[in-house]
Structures are given as C-alpha cells and as structure tokens.
Amino acid sequence: MPLTDPEVAGKLVEVINEFRRLDSKFPIQWVFAFLYVAANEDCKVGDVARALRVVPPTATVVLNGLSERKHDLIKRLRGRPDQREKRVGLTRRGKALMRAIAAHLSDPPRRGA
C-alpha cells in the first residue's frame, strides 16, 4: 500500500527522533552527513562536502562531530590506493542506528503518531 503524506511525515519524525535520542540538539547538518555516509560507505570527505554543499574543512568539522566518542557513528578509513586520501564509513553504532532508521521506514504507520 502506498504511503500517504501523513504516514511519510510520521515515519520521518520517528527517524529524526532516533537522532534526538542520541543528542537532543543533534544538528540537522549532521543528520544529512550521517545519512550520506550510510548510503555511500567508504566515501571521500570531499564527497560529503559536495553533498552538504559546503567546503571540505566544514565537512571535516561535521564528520568530527559524528566521530566523537559521545556519538561514535562514523570512523575514518584509509584511502585506497592513496593512503593520504580521507575516507569515512559507519561504526558498529552507526550501523545499528541505520538498522533502527530502516525499521521505522519499513514498519507500518503507528496509530495516533
């Protein structure tokens, strides 16, 4: 059955709440960056910057926030074959968050949500 607009909105609210459970002031730019990395594992920091429409140093600040011990959602990966290339991927905690998000998106809508 196709989702109606209120159903989509309700599911998106649940997804945003997953981030708010981690930190009540989780910045929306971090949400975008996290979702981009989740959809593009082993991506370059420059790719994240382009997706966020920011300069690479700003993307690095955002990614640093996501990789802090408090959040531990992404990790730095070594570039291949250029070891200087900066790449990022999800940590175990980041993958668990993506599973929770996927569950919200695939679950039937809750009544009264």
N, CA, C and O of each residue as an XYZ file, in Angstrom:
452
protein
N       0.844     -1.174      0.000
C       0.000      0.000      0.000
C       0.892      1.240      0.000
O       1.813      1.334      0.811
N       0.630      2.194     -0.899
C       1.466      3.401     -0.948
C       1.265      4.251      0.306
O       0.185      4.289      0.895
N       2.324      4.916      0.682
C       2.261      5.787      1.854
C       1.567      7.088      1.510
O       1.803      7.669      0.450
N       0.715      7.541      2.402
C       0.112      8.856      2.230
C       1.035      9.876      2.880
O       1.923      9.504      3.647
N       0.841     11.144      2.587
C       1.715     12.178      3.137
C       1.808     12.154      4.658
O       2.918     12.248      5.180
N       0.692     12.032      5.409
C       0.827     11.975      6.865
C       1.636     10.764      7.335
O       2.358     10.851      8.329
N       1.522      9.653      6.637
C       2.302      8.469      7.002
C       3.790      8.718      6.804
O       4.605      8.348      7.649
N       4.142      9.343      5.689
C       5.542      9.655      5.420
C       6.069     10.607      6.488
O       7.156     10.400      7.029
N       5.306     11.638      6.787
C       5.727     12.609      7.792
C       5.929     11.934      9.145
O       6.905     12.216      9.840
N       5.017     11.051      9.519
C       5.144     10.343     10.794
C       6.399      9.494     10.858
O       7.079      9.455     11.883
N       6.703      8.818      9.770
C       7.915      7.998      9.733
C       9.163      8.867      9.812
O      10.132      8.501     10.478
N       9.149     10.008      9.140
C      10.306     10.904      9.201
C      10.501     11.471     10.601
O      11.634     11.658     11.043
N       9.409     11.745     11.294
C       9.508     12.205     12.682
C      10.186     11.133     13.533
O      11.034     11.451     14.367
N       9.826      9.885     13.334
C      10.465      8.796     14.085
C      11.955      8.689     13.768
O      12.765      8.424     14.656
N      12.311      8.893     12.510
C      13.728      8.867     12.134
C      14.476      9.995     12.839
O      15.546      9.770     13.404
N      13.928     11.194     12.810
C      14.573     12.325     13.474
C      14.685     12.063     14.974
O      15.680     12.431     15.599
N      13.671     11.431     15.548
C      13.728     11.107     16.978
C      14.858     10.142     17.314
O      15.389     10.177     18.424
N      15.235      9.279     16.367
C      16.388      8.394     16.601
C      17.644      9.230     16.864
O      18.436      8.904     17.748
N      17.820     10.294     16.103
C      18.973     11.169     16.300
C      18.830     11.965     17.600
O      19.813     12.183     18.308
N      17.620     12.392     17.908
C      17.397     13.175     19.123
C      17.604     12.341     20.377
O      17.926     12.883     21.434
N      17.422     11.026     20.274
C      17.704     10.157     21.416
C      19.203     10.145     21.717
O      19.613     10.000     22.869
N      20.002     10.296     20.684
C      21.457     10.371     20.881
C      21.855     11.700     21.514
O      22.710     11.758     22.398
N      21.217     12.760     21.040
C      21.546     14.110     21.493
C      20.344     14.993     21.164
O      19.963     15.115     20.000
N      19.753     15.603     22.173
C      18.538     16.396     21.944
C      18.777     17.581     21.016
O      17.828     18.149     20.476
N      20.039     17.953     20.829
C      20.369     19.085     19.954
C      21.187     18.632     18.745
O      22.028     19.379     18.245
N      20.941     17.417     18.281
C      21.667     16.858     17.144
C      21.435     17.749     15.921
O      20.300     17.875     15.462
N      22.495     18.372     15.384
C      22.321     19.300     14.259
C      21.825     18.596     12.989
O      22.245     17.483     12.674
N      20.934     19.264     12.279
C      20.365     18.677     11.063
C      21.450     18.422     10.015
O      21.347     17.463      9.251
N      22.480     19.258      9.967
C      23.570     19.036      9.022
C      24.283     17.721      9.326
O      24.759     17.048      8.412
N      24.359     17.354     10.594
C      24.948     16.075     10.975
C      24.076     14.925     10.487
O      24.589     13.891     10.059
N      22.756     15.105     10.550
C      21.835     14.073     10.059
C      22.100     13.832      8.576
O      22.243     12.687      8.146
N      22.167     14.907      7.796
C      22.437     14.775      6.364
C      23.772     14.069      6.122
O      23.858     13.161      5.295
N      24.808     14.491      6.844
C      26.127     13.893      6.658
C      26.108     12.410      7.016
O      26.651     11.583      6.283
N      25.487     12.076      8.135
C      25.406     10.672      8.547
C      24.697      9.840      7.488
O      25.185      8.781      7.094
N      23.551     10.320      7.029
C      22.796      9.565      6.026
C      23.558      9.435      4.718
O      23.470      8.406      4.047
N      24.311     10.479      4.347
C      25.122     10.393      3.134
C      26.193      9.309      3.281
O      26.387      8.488      2.384
N      26.881      9.318      4.423
C      27.922      8.305      4.649
C      27.297      6.912      4.675
O      27.863      5.969      4.122
N      26.135      6.775      5.312
C      25.465      5.473      5.372
C      25.118      4.967      3.978
O      25.227      3.772      3.702
N      24.705      5.867      3.107
C      24.331      5.484      1.744
C      25.534      5.311      0.832
O      25.427      4.720     -0.242
N      26.691      5.832      1.264
C      27.897      5.821      0.417
C      29.108      5.405      1.234
O      30.095      6.138      1.304
N      29.037      4.222      1.857
C      30.135      3.720      2.676
C      31.471      3.859      1.947
O      31.545      3.684      0.731
N      32.511      4.172      2.694
C      33.862      4.311      2.152
C      33.951      5.492      1.179
O      34.685      5.444      0.192
N      33.191      6.550      1.478
C      33.212      7.730      0.614
C      34.307      8.692      1.063
O      34.809      8.602      2.183
N      34.664      9.602      0.184
C      35.680     10.609      0.477
C      35.053     11.773      1.235
O      33.870     12.071      1.070
N      35.858     12.424      2.065
C      35.397     13.607      2.780
C      34.927     14.663      1.776
O      33.947     15.364      2.029
N      35.612     14.777      0.652
C      35.211     15.723     -0.387
C      33.833     15.418     -0.954
O      33.092     16.331     -1.318
N      33.484     14.123     -1.032
C      32.144     13.737     -1.495
C      31.081     14.217     -0.505
O      30.021     14.703     -0.900
N      31.382     14.073      0.781
C      30.455     14.541      1.814
C      30.298     16.054      1.703
O      29.187     16.576      1.794
N      31.405     16.751      1.509
C      31.363     18.216      1.374
C      30.464     18.620      0.212
O      29.635     19.519      0.354
N      30.619     17.964     -0.936
C      29.785     18.287     -2.097
C      28.312     17.998     -1.808
O      27.441     18.783     -2.184
N      28.033     16.884     -1.149
C      26.646     16.534     -0.839
C      26.012     17.547      0.117
O      24.827     17.863      0.001
N      26.809     18.052      1.059
C      26.303     19.036      2.019
C      26.347     20.461      1.463
O      25.798     21.394      2.050
N      27.017     20.602      0.312
C      27.207     21.921     -0.304
C      27.979     22.863      0.606
O      27.609     24.019      0.811
N      29.078     22.315      1.149
C      29.975     23.092      1.998
C      31.408     22.843      1.537
O      31.655     21.953      0.723
N      32.346     23.620      2.052
C      33.756     23.404      1.734
C      34.269     22.227      2.555
O      33.732     21.943      3.625
N      35.310     21.534      2.065
C      35.812     20.359      2.781
C      36.154     20.598      4.262
O      35.866     19.728      5.084
N      36.755     21.742      4.638
C      37.014     21.921      6.079
C      35.736     21.924      6.930
O      35.747     21.452      8.067
N      34.648     22.449      6.387
C      33.377     22.433      7.120
C      32.856     21.004      7.227
O      32.352     20.604      8.276
N      32.974     20.240      6.157
C      32.560     18.834      6.198
C      33.387     18.078      7.232
O      32.861     17.213      7.932
N      34.659     18.393      7.331
C      35.520     17.742      8.320
C      35.032     18.033      9.735
O      35.035     17.139     10.582
N      34.614     19.263     10.003
C      34.083     19.620     11.322
C      32.827     18.802     11.622
O      32.672     18.281     12.727
N      31.937     18.690     10.643
C      30.711     17.914     10.818
C      31.056     16.444     11.080
O      30.516     15.831     12.001
N      31.943     15.892     10.280
C      32.330     14.492     10.436
C      33.041     14.252     11.762
O      32.887     13.192     12.368
N      33.815     15.228     12.211
C      34.457     15.097     13.524
C      33.410     14.977     14.622
O      33.569     14.188     15.553
N      32.340     15.761     14.512
C      31.262     15.664     15.498
C      30.615     14.290     15.507
O      30.291     13.755     16.568
N      30.428     13.723     14.330
C      29.821     12.397     14.228
C      30.754     11.294     14.707
O      30.301     10.218     15.098
N      32.049     11.560     14.678
C      33.002     10.528     15.082
C      33.449     10.672     16.535
O      34.153      9.803     17.049
N      33.050     11.754     17.204
C      33.410     11.924     18.615
C      32.944     10.725     19.421
O      31.974     10.054     19.067
N      33.650     10.472     20.503
C      33.316      9.340     21.361
C      31.856      9.395     21.817
O      31.209      8.356     21.946
N      31.339     10.589     22.059
C      29.951     10.752     22.513
C      28.965     10.150     21.516
O      27.973      9.539     21.912
N      29.237     10.323     20.228
C      28.322      9.821     19.200
C      28.837      8.540     18.559
O      28.076      7.584     18.411
N      30.099      8.497     18.177
C      30.735      7.297     17.620
C      29.909      6.664     16.495
O      29.648      5.461     16.504
N      29.502      7.494     15.527
C      28.676      6.999     14.428
C      29.460      6.740     13.146
O      29.079      5.889     12.343
N      30.546      7.470     12.957
C      31.374      7.246     11.768
C      32.824      7.062     12.186
O      33.229      7.429     13.289
N      33.590      6.482     11.272
C      35.019      6.290     11.520
C      35.796      6.656     10.276
O      35.272      6.616      9.163
N      37.041      7.011     10.476
C      37.939      7.316      9.368
C      38.477      6.016      8.805
O      38.793      5.084      9.544
N      38.577      5.970      7.490
C      39.120      4.801      6.798
C      40.328      5.241      5.988
O      40.403      6.391      5.553
N      41.237      4.366      5.792
C      42.396      4.665      4.941
C      41.966      4.624      3.486
O      41.210      3.747      3.069
N      42.464      5.595      2.718
C      42.151      5.636      1.292
C      42.865      4.531      0.541
O      43.924      4.065      0.962
N      42.298      4.126     -0.543
C      42.932      3.111     -1.386
C      42.984      3.629     -2.807
O      41.953      4.118     -3.270
N      44.054      3.574     -3.529
C      45.388      3.147     -3.108
C      46.172      4.272     -2.420
O      47.223      4.019     -1.830
N      45.678      5.490     -2.490
C      46.367      6.630     -1.878
C      46.045      6.672     -0.389
O      44.925      7.016     -0.009
N      47.015      6.326      0.459
C      46.798      6.268      1.898
C      46.529      7.637      2.513
O      46.071      7.727      3.652
N      46.813      8.709      1.762
C      46.546     10.061      2.276
C      45.092     10.464      2.079
O      44.611     11.400      2.717
N      44.402      9.767      1.206
C      43.015     10.095      0.908
C      42.138      9.850      2.139
O      42.208      8.788      2.758
N      41.322     10.830      2.482
C      40.483     10.725      3.681
C      39.117     10.173      3.305
O      38.375     10.781      2.533
N      38.795      9.003      3.869
C      37.522      8.341      3.617
C      36.833      8.056      4.938
O      37.475      7.980      5.986
N      35.513      7.897      4.878
C      34.740      7.644      6.088
C      33.744      6.519      5.864
O      33.337      6.246      4.735
N      33.361      5.878      6.948
C      32.360      4.816      6.930
C      31.665      4.771      8.277
O      32.002      5.541      9.176
N      30.711      3.890      8.425
C      29.963      3.776      9.666
C      30.663      2.875     10.670
O      31.308      1.892     10.305
N      30.525      3.229     11.937
C      30.977      2.361     13.026
C      29.874      1.338     13.297
O      28.824      1.371     12.656
N      30.110      0.437     14.240
C      29.058     -0.504     14.632
C      27.834      0.245     15.134
O      26.699     -0.104     14.810
N      28.082      1.284     15.931
C      26.961      2.079     16.458
C      26.215      2.785     15.312
O      24.988      2.876     15.335
N      26.944      3.273     14.330
C      26.324      3.903     13.170
C      25.478      2.915     12.380
O      24.392      3.258     11.912
N      25.968      1.700     12.233
C      25.199      0.674     11.521
C      23.944      0.287     12.303
O      22.895      0.024     11.715
N      24.059      0.256     13.632
C      22.885     -0.041     14.460
C      21.838      1.073     14.317
O      20.640      0.800     14.251
N      22.294      2.314     14.272
C      21.372      3.429     14.071
C      20.679      3.308     12.719
O      19.480      3.564     12.616
N      21.413      2.924     11.686
C      20.798      2.763     10.358
C      19.774      1.633     10.360
O      18.755      1.728      9.677
N      20.027      0.568     11.115
C      19.028     -0.512     11.208
C      17.756      0.003     11.880
O      16.648     -0.332     11.459
N      17.916      0.812     12.920
C      16.744      1.389     13.603
C      15.972      2.309     12.661
O      14.741      2.293     12.634
N      16.703      3.105     11.894
C      16.059      4.001     10.929
C      15.321      3.195      9.866
O      14.184      3.513      9.519
N      15.962      2.162      9.357
C      15.330      1.312      8.340
C      14.067      0.659      8.891
O      13.081      0.506      8.170
N      14.092      0.275     10.164
C      12.909     -0.338     10.776
C      11.760      0.662     10.821
O      10.615      0.302     10.548
N      12.053      1.910     11.161
C      11.000      2.930     11.177
C      10.419      3.139      9.779
O       9.213      3.332      9.622
N      11.272      3.100      8.784
C      10.802      3.348      7.423
C      10.026      2.171      6.847
O       9.183      2.354      5.969
N      10.304      0.968      7.334
C       9.611     -0.201      6.784
C       8.403     -0.615      7.624
O       7.538     -1.340      7.132
N       8.327     -0.172      8.878
C       7.190     -0.523      9.742
C       5.918      0.142      9.244
O       5.949      1.230      8.670
N       4.791     -0.537      9.477
C       3.524      0.131      9.170
C       3.353      1.337     10.082
O       3.878      1.338     11.195
N       2.640      2.355      9.643
C       2.483      3.555     10.472
C       1.766      3.232     11.773
O       0.883      2.375     11.814
N       2.159      3.936     12.847
C       1.506      3.749     14.140
C       0.279      4.627     14.214
O       0.280      5.751     13.710
N      -0.743      4.133     14.824
C      -1.978      4.901     15.021
C      -1.716      6.023     15.997
O      -1.097      5.815     17.041
N      -2.189      7.226     15.660
C      -2.046      8.359     16.554
C      -0.673      8.953     16.596
O      -0.409      9.826     17.422
N       0.229      8.505     15.719
C       1.602      9.026     15.725
C       1.684     10.315     14.958
O       2.761     10.904     14.854
